Amino acid sequence: MKLLIVEDEQSLRETIEKYFTEEGSICEVCCDLKGALQKIAVYEYDCILLDIGLPDGDGFAILEYLKSSGKNECVLIISARNSLDDKIKGLNIGADDYITKPFHLAELKARLLAIFRRKTFGSNSLLNYKEISIDLSGRTVNVNDKEMTLTKKEYEMLLYFIANKGRVISKNAIAEHLWGDEMDMLDSFDFIYTHIKNLRKKLMELSGKDFFASIYGVGYKFI
């Protein structure tokens, strides 16, 4: 997943970032409302972890922006405010869940994954697409009932393409989704071709089919 962590408390922000990065997610962070709005306007995220008590404004403004812009990021509010009114307001504006500080990181992860699965793939933890079966909880992939070994990037790429099946995905969108801010340090998109080549080969070996269509000059489509 690609996450945006909006939290002004530095120690908590760094702890959450470290935890989810080690879990294989791409994490971007900001500590105020202005920075969060700038990032959301330019980039797309799978989920946003949102503190509503920010130093330069109310985090609810981010929910309002997402709603008015027609963006569909999952939003989990993390807040020190244990107020029923705040919870109801956040959920009514468009938040998917609400967790009150302090919390265990394991619970935060469980809630985040539940939101992501529900919003992206429905409520089931088992995702099926043609010959491909993915256990979202165990992060395992089977093709024609045979387990396929994938790297973290290949697994995230496969989920991304299945979530966007039938759509043409640009190389820039793929790089942004899987590498986040780090993509700005890369000289070319050759690494995307390498990852897709490896993923395509593994899928073909077990299915006998090519799931990727190359769209010249644009990117790829998962079919």
C-alpha positions in Angstrom: 0.0 0.0 0.0 0.9 3.6 -0.5 0.2 5.6 2.7 0.1 9.3 3.6 0.7 9.8 7.3 -0.6 13.2 8.5 0.5 13.7 12.1 2.1 16.6 13.8 3.5 14.6 16.8 7.0 13.8 15.5 7.7 10.7 17.6 4.3 9.1 16.7 4.7 10.0 13.0 8.1 8.4 12.8 7.0 5.3 14.7 4.0 4.8 12.4 6.2 5.4 9.3 8.9 3.0 10.5 6.3 0.3 11.3 4.4 0.4 8.0 7.7 0.8 6.0 9.0 -2.4 7.6 5.7 -4.1 6.7 6.3 -3.3 3.0 4.2 -0.2 2.5 5.3 3.0 0.8 5.0 5.9 3.3 4.9 9.6 2.8 4.5 12.0 5.8 3.6 15.5 6.6 3.0 17.4 9.8 0.4 20.1 8.9 -2.7 20.8 7.0 -1.0 22.8 4.2 1.5 20.1 3.4 -1.1 17.4 3.4 -3.4 19.3 1.0 -0.4 19.9 -1.3 0.5 16.2 -1.4 -3.1 15.0 -1.9 -3.6 17.5 -4.7 -0.7 16.1 -6.7 -0.5 12.4 -5.7 -2.8 9.5 -5.1 -2.7 7.2 -2.1 -4.3 3.9 -1.1 -4.9 5.2 2.5 -4.5 8.3 4.6 -3.8 8.2 8.3 -5.2 11.5 9.4 -4.7 13.4 12.7 -7.6 15.9 12.9 -5.8 18.2 15.4 -3.1 19.9 13.2 -1.1 23.0 14.1 -2.4 25.1 11.1 -6.0 23.9 10.8 -8.5 21.2 11.3 -7.9 17.9 9.7 -11.6 17.7 8.7 -10.6 20.1 5.9 -8.8 17.3 4.3 -11.9 15.1 4.3 -13.8 18.0 2.7 -11.2 18.4 0.0 -11.2 14.7 -0.8 -15.0 14.7 -1.1 -15.2 17.9 -3.2 -12.4 16.6 -5.5 -14.0 13.2 -6.0 -10.9 11.4 -4.7 -11.4 7.9 -3.3 -8.5 7.4 -0.8 -9.3 5.4 2.3 -9.1 7.6 5.4 -8.5 6.4 9.0 -8.7 9.2 11.5 -6.2 9.0 14.4 -6.9 11.5 17.1 -6.4 12.4 20.8 -10.0 13.6 20.8 -12.3 10.9 22.2 -15.4 12.9 21.3 -18.5 11.2 19.8 -19.3 14.4 17.9 -15.9 14.4 16.3 -16.3 10.7 15.3 -19.7 11.2 13.8 -18.6 14.4 12.0 -15.5 12.6 10.5 -17.5 9.5 9.4 -20.2 11.7 7.9 -17.7 13.7 5.9 -16.1 10.6 4.5 -13.7 9.0 6.9 -13.8 5.2 6.8 -12.8 4.6 10.5 -11.7 6.4 13.6 -9.1 5.3 16.2 -8.3 7.2 19.4 -4.8 7.7 20.8 -3.1 5.9 22.4 -3.4 2.8 20.3 -1.4 -0.3 19.5 0.2 -0.4 16.1 -1.1 -3.9 15.5 -4.7 -2.6 15.9 -3.9 0.3 13.6 -2.7 -2.0 10.9 -5.7 -4.4 11.3 -8.1 -1.5 10.9 -6.2 -0.1 8.0 -6.1 -3.4 6.1 -9.8 -4.0 6.8 -10.6 -0.6 5.3 -8.4 -1.1 2.3 -9.8 -4.6 1.5 -13.4 -3.5 2.0 -13.0 -0.4 -0.2 -10.8 -1.9 -2.9 -11.8 -5.6 -3.2 -14.9 -6.0 -1.1 -15.2 -7.5 2.4 -13.5 -10.9 1.7 -9.8 -11.5 2.5 -9.6 -13.8 -0.5 -9.3 -12.1 -3.8 -9.9 -14.1 -7.0 -9.2 -12.9 -10.5 -9.4 -15.5 -13.3 -6.7 -18.1 -12.4 -5.2 -15.9 -9.7 -6.1 -16.3 -6.0 -4.6 -13.9 -3.4 -4.9 -14.3 0.3 -4.8 -10.7 1.4 -4.3 -11.6 5.1 -1.5 -14.0 4.5 -0.1 -12.1 1.4 0.2 -15.3 -0.6 -0.6 -15.8 -4.2 -1.7 -19.0 -6.0 -2.2 -19.4 -9.7 -4.1 -22.5 -10.8 -3.7 -23.8 -7.2 0.1 -23.5 -7.4 1.8 -21.1 -5.0 3.7 -18.3 -6.7 6.7 -16.7 -5.0 6.8 -12.9 -5.4 9.0 -10.1 -4.1 7.3 -7.4 -2.0 7.3 -5.0 -5.0 5.9 -7.7 -7.3 3.1 -8.5 -4.9 2.2 -4.8 -4.5 2.3 -4.4 -8.3 0.0 -7.4 -8.8 -2.6 -6.0 -6.4 -2.3 -2.6 -8.0 -3.0 -4.0 -11.5 -5.8 -6.2 -10.4 -7.4 -3.2 -8.6 -7.2 -1.3 -11.9 -7.9 -4.2 -14.2 -8.9 -3.2 -17.7 -7.5 0.4 -17.3 -4.3 1.7 -19.0 -1.8 2.5 -16.2 1.0 4.9 -17.0 4.6 4.2 -16.0 4.6 7.3 -14.0 1.5 6.2 -12.0 3.1 2.8 -11.4 6.3 4.4 -10.2 4.4 6.9 -7.9 2.3 4.1 -6.4 5.2 1.7 -5.7 8.0 4.1 -4.9 6.4 7.3 -3.6 8.7 10.3 -3.2 11.7 8.1 -4.1 10.6 8.1 -7.7 12.0 11.6 -8.1 15.5 10.3 -7.6 15.3 7.8 -10.4 16.7 8.6 -13.8 14.3 6.4 -15.9 11.5 3.9 -15.7 13.6 0.9 -16.7 13.1 -0.6 -13.3 9.3 -0.8 -14.0 9.9 -2.7 -17.1 12.1 -5.2 -15.2 9.5 -5.7 -12.4 6.7 -6.2 -15.0 8.9 -8.6 -17.0 9.5 -10.7 -14.0 5.9 -10.7 -12.8 4.7 -11.4 -16.3 7.1 -14.4 -16.6 6.0 -15.9 -13.2 2.3 -15.6 -14.1 2.8 -17.1 -17.5 4.8 -20.1 -16.1 1.8 -21.1 -13.9 -1.1 -19.9 -16.1 0.1 -20.2 -19.6 -1.4 -16.7 -20.2 -0.1 -13.2 -20.6 -2.1 -10.9 -18.4 -0.2 -7.7 -19.4 -0.9 -5.7 -22.5 1.8 -3.1 -23.4 0.4 0.2 -24.6 3.1 1.8 -26.6 4.3 5.1 -25.3 1.8 5.1 -22.4 2.1 2.1 -20.0 0.4 -1.2 -19.4 -3.1 -2.7 -19.0 -3.9 -5.8 -16.9 -6.4 -8.0 -18.9 
